[in-house]
């Protein structure tokens, strides 16, 4: 017997739609019961299960509200039924094949402390522990791609929180009133697929972001009630419906079929919600220049920015972890293949020192010709004696914006590159705000 406690004032309403496969339903409800802090309520809709799942829900689970449909009305409509009667301010849509892990809920609710967040998503893991999805993205052609699939859970690519296009509704926390205000999941998608994509895009149109929260883990059985073939058929049938309904949201995006042949498209699509994309090429961590560190910190707080720090493979794990927790993407090594996969991606590139400029200047010119180039003179510089000045001079001449550690350095910059904008770093980190303004970025929105 699975027994959920009675709750008078729940914080979360957990909504589950069931269509057979009691073996998975039992596992999902057991994990939910054992790993979820109160107060929450559970409402389950049985969509006329072809096996005995509905009867077993009625006799073997206590403390839930059970709705039994006479026919299979589909995933979206079933969840909408729950939303109509939900008592909690947050609605957690949970698949019958999703196994929540220890500590899964508090990080998702913490993300909701930001009033600009409408949906919070966990990191989905396969049963073997590898990553299934770290948020998802959608292309102009309506093709959806899960980010990070197949990576190890400790890979840096899936360990930083960020704004995403959408995420699978296998475990999705959404504001209940926001869900109701858009009419819940759209009826247009029948038994299912693409209703979660449309929900997130519609909420964004109303000013509510969807965020990926890697501190929350949920294992996903991936279609326990459907075969892969049936799932693919439903998805393909609903894709043109989605494209027709959300055409305005897809304008300008890259096509994602087949994205494997054009990997840079996936990076562009992944970061589509980020209007400003700043690549920092550093020689080591912690970041040497106070101006660079201040800019990274300022950008990490902005939902409209993606900041990526590329460092050598010798970076200390603690330094990498600190950046990831702050929402900064960290690349362990920016080699030729890595740059090729990000062609045309950055709106700005910051060389974290003259040495980094010497190392990456040609590669950046080839793969990021559209980017505004910055250089921080407080970072490492190769060579000694006269070589230092030569390396610095080359770096300065390649940049539109120069971060100078002192007024003396600023005077040197103005002498050899009078057209460059100069920002004196200073000791207080104010350079970060100044650089944001210099890059033409407006004040961060709510």
Protein Blocks (a to p, Z undefined) as FASTA:
>chain_A
ZZddddfbdfbdcddddeejkllmmmmmmmmmmmcccddddddddehiablmlmmmmmmc
ghiacdddfbdebjklmmmmmmmmocbfbdcdddfkbccdehklmmmmmmmmpmkbmbdc
dddddfkopafbgcjaddfkopacdehihiafklmklmcccddfbdcfkbccddfklmmm
nopaafklonnghjlmmmmmmmmmnopacdddfkbccddeehplbcfklmmmmmmmmmmm
mmmmmmmmmgoiacfbdfklmmmlmmmmmmmmpmbacddddfbdcdfblklmmmmmmmmm
pmkbccdddddfkbcfklmmmmmmnopacdfbdcfklmmmmgokbmbdcdfbfklmmmmm
mmmmmmmmmbccdddfkbccedehjlmmmmmmmmmmmpmbdcdfbfklmmmmmmmmmmbc
cddfbjnopmmmmmmmmnopacddZZ
